[in-house]
Amino acid sequence: MGGRYTGIEMKVSLTVCMILCLTSIVHADQGKAVFFEPPYTPSACYGTQSYGNMVAGVSDTLWNNGRACGKSYRVKCIGGANEAPHPCKNGDTAVVKVVDYCKAGCQGIINLSKHAFSTIADPDAGIIQVEFNEV
């Protein structure tokens, strides 16, 4: 039969591929995000070296003794975390690079640059619920 698949084998292969692909898409963590104003340097990870304006600081939850430095996350606003009505912007996402540590007292898991926050939500909200995954 040299390399030919039956209809059932093909369906099983496609089903397995679809499940594996969807598993990687569905997995996302959730938490609160806040923002910080520029300038975005100095930072805990890179000192005075700039990585642009799509950057973030992370709290202890993700910091891992500095091992978070340089990781990138895709972040999406999923709702408000205070009284602000409709803070999210149409399901937009932002990809940010971790460059800083959000010290004790940080209001969110991720402290986005104002530029990144503004991409996914109205800055007037101040704090939002987000979904995020490492990319």
Solvent accessible surface area in square Angstrom, and as a share of the most:
residue,aa,sasa,rsa
1,M,212,0.95
2,G,81,0.78
3,G,74,0.71
4,R,201,0.73
5,Y,148,0.56
6,T,82,0.48
7,G,51,0.49
8,I,132,0.67
9,E,85,0.38
10,M,95,0.42
11,K,143,0.61
12,V,86,0.49
13,S,51,0.33
14,L,101,0.50
15,T,70,0.41
16,V,76,0.43
17,C,74,0.44
18,M,121,0.54
19,I,103,0.52
20,L,120,0.60
21,C,79,0.47
22,L,97,0.48
23,T,85,0.49
24,S,79,0.51
25,I,122,0.62
26,V,114,0.65
27,H,123,0.55
28,A,31,0.24
29,D,69,0.36
30,Q,111,0.49
31,G,13,0.12
32,K,82,0.35
33,A,0,0.00
34,V,20,0.12
35,F,51,0.21
36,F,42,0.18
37,E,100,0.45
38,P,77,0.49
39,P,112,0.70
40,Y,31,0.12
41,T,40,0.23
42,P,104,0.65
43,S,13,0.08
44,A,65,0.51
45,C,29,0.17
46,Y,62,0.24
47,G,33,0.32
48,T,119,0.69
49,Q,104,0.46
50,S,78,0.50
51,Y,81,0.31
52,G,42,0.41
53,N,67,0.35
54,M,61,0.27
55,V,2,0.01
56,A,1,0.00
57,G,2,0.02
58,V,0,0.00
59,S,16,0.11
60,D,97,0.50
61,T,96,0.56
62,L,33,0.17
63,W,39,0.14
64,N,80,0.41
65,N,129,0.66
66,G,22,0.21
67,R,150,0.55
68,A,1,0.01
69,C,42,0.25
70,G,30,0.29
71,K,73,0.31
72,S,31,0.20
73,Y,15,0.06
74,R,101,0.37
75,V,0,0.00
76,K,73,0.31
77,C,6,0.04
78,I,74,0.38
79,G,21,0.20
80,G,33,0.32
81,A,31,0.24
82,N,73,0.37
83,E,169,0.76
84,A,29,0.23
85,P,107,0.67
86,H,171,0.77
87,P,9,0.06
88,C,43,0.26
89,K,81,0.34
90,N,151,0.77
91,G,40,0.38
92,D,66,0.34
93,T,53,0.31
94,A,3,0.02
95,V,60,0.35
96,V,2,0.01
97,K,58,0.25
98,V,0,0.00
99,V,6,0.03
100,D,32,0.16
101,Y,56,0.21
102,C,14,0.08
103,K,141,0.60
104,A,99,0.77
105,G,70,0.67
106,C,37,0.22
107,Q,127,0.56
108,G,9,0.08
109,I,34,0.17
110,I,1,0.00
111,N,26,0.13
112,L,0,0.00
113,S,0,0.00
114,K,67,0.29
115,H,93,0.41
116,A,0,0.00
117,F,0,0.00
118,S,32,0.21
119,T,49,0.28
120,I,1,0.00
121,A,0,0.00
122,D,59,0.30
123,P,35,0.22
124,D,132,0.68
125,A,4,0.03
126,G,29,0.28
127,I,29,0.15
128,I,0,0.00
129,Q,55,0.25
130,V,0,0.00
131,E,56,0.25
132,F,5,0.02
133,N,41,0.21
134,E,95,0.42
135,V,89,0.51
